[in-house]
Amino acid sequence: MLLTAIAVAAIAGTAVAGPHEDGVAAQGNGDYAKAFRLLRPLALQGDAGSQFHLSLMYANGQGIPVDSKESLKWLRLSARQGNASAQSNLGVMYSRGRGVAQDRVRAYAWLSLAADSGNTEAISNRDIAKLRLTPQQIIDANALAAACLKSNYQGCY
């Protein structure tokens, strides 16, 4: 009886991974075919985390050909849903002009949105980006970030 109670307690305390978690784990383990198979359907259904990881797969050619346009598409979809990692990556892309026209104000806005969600990488990148902006550009970037939040990210790309 005691063993049964221990076994039930152990099972109840065990977290069950879902397709997203399994896909992310497969991506981390280099099993890109499995990751793509698990993440893509979830991304198509609107799962922001899966969209972010799919964007990484396209950006890095993980089991699929590098496709910057497809990567940017999934990154934007994820960022629009408030995924801080996607917002941070989008900010870096705008900062460097990778896949998008370089726009340091827009970069700072996206990095600020991610930083406000607690993304530590975004906080660092935002602090660096700030050094390249004038005081007016910082005001403009903060206004853009506020407008993005208010409009559910419409016109923020």
N, C-alpha and C positions, 0 to 999 in steps of 0.2 A: 504494500500500500504506500509506504514511504517513497519507494523508488518510482512508483507511478506519479506521485505528486511532484517529485523532482523532475521527472521527464516532462510532465505537462508544463511546469514552470519554465523549463529550459526552452521548450517549443514556443511558448507564449512570448518569451523574451527575445526570440530570434526574429530579426527583421527579414522580411521576404523581399527580395529584389524584383523589380519589375523590368519590362523591356527597356526603358530608358537607362536604368542603372546597369543592366546587362550590356547594353550597347556601348555605354561609356567605358565600362570595364574592358570590353572587347577592343575598343579603340586604344585604350591604354596598354593593352597586351599585344597590340600589333595585329590583331585578327580583324582587319579592316572590312573584309567581306561580311563577316557577321555583324560588325558595327553598323555598316551601311544598311544591311537587311533589317536590323532592328530600329535604327534611328530614323531612316527616311519616312516610313509610314507615320511615325509619331510627328515628325516635322510637318508633313503634309496635313496632319490633323490640327496643327497649330501649337504644338508643344514647344515653348520657347527654349527650353534646355536642349532639346533634340535639334532644333533649328541651329542653335549656336554650335553644337558639336558637328553637325553636318557642314556648316560653313568652314570649320577648321579642316575637315576632311577634303573639301574642295580646294581650300587655300594651299594645303600642304601636299596634295596628291596622295592621300592615304587610301590606297586601294582603288582609286579612281583618278582619271587624268586631272591635272591642275586646271581649274576653271575659275578665274577671278570673278567673272560676272555672276556665276552661280553662287560662289562663296559670298559675294557682296549681297546678293538677293536674300540668302538665308540669314546673314548677319543682320541686315536691316529688319527683317521680320522679327527676329528675336529681340533686337534692341527696342523695337516699337512696343513690345510687350513688357518692357521694363527689365529685361535680363541685363544685370550690371556688367557681366563679363562681355557680353556682346556690345553694350554701350561703350565700354572701355576700349575694346578692339576697334570699334568704329571711330572713336576719337583719335586713336593712333593712326588709323588709315588717313583721316583728314589732315592730321598733323604732318604726315610724311608725303601726302599726295600719292598714296598707293591704291590704285584701283578707282580713285576719285580725284577730282581736282583738289589741289592743296587749298585748305581753308582753315587757317589757324583759329579763327573765331568759332567756327563750327566745331573744330576739334576740342577747344576748351569747353564748349557747351556740353558735348557728349561726355567728355571726361568728368565734368562737374556732376552730371546726372549720375554717372556710375559711382563717383566718389561719395556723393550724398547717400548712396545705398550701402556704403561701407566697403566698397571694393578698394583694397589697399594698393593694388597696382595702379588703379586710376588716380588715387590720391597722389602718388609719386609722379605719375605722368602729367597730371594737371599742374602740379607745382613747377615742373620743368617747362611746360607749355606757357605758363604765366610769364616766365622770364622773357618770352619772345613777343609779348603783347604790350600795346600801349594801355594806359588807364582807360581810355575810351573803348578800346577793343574788349577789355575785360567787362566793362559795363554792358556792351552790346552782347557779349557771349552769355552773361548772366541773364539778360533779358530774353535771349533766344532759348536758353534752357527752361526758363519759366514758361515761355510761350509753348514750348514743346510739351511740357507736362500738362498745361491747360488744354491743349488741343489734341491730346492723346497722340502726340508725335506727328501730326499732320504737317507736311511742308518742312520737316526738319532735316531732310536729307540734302 
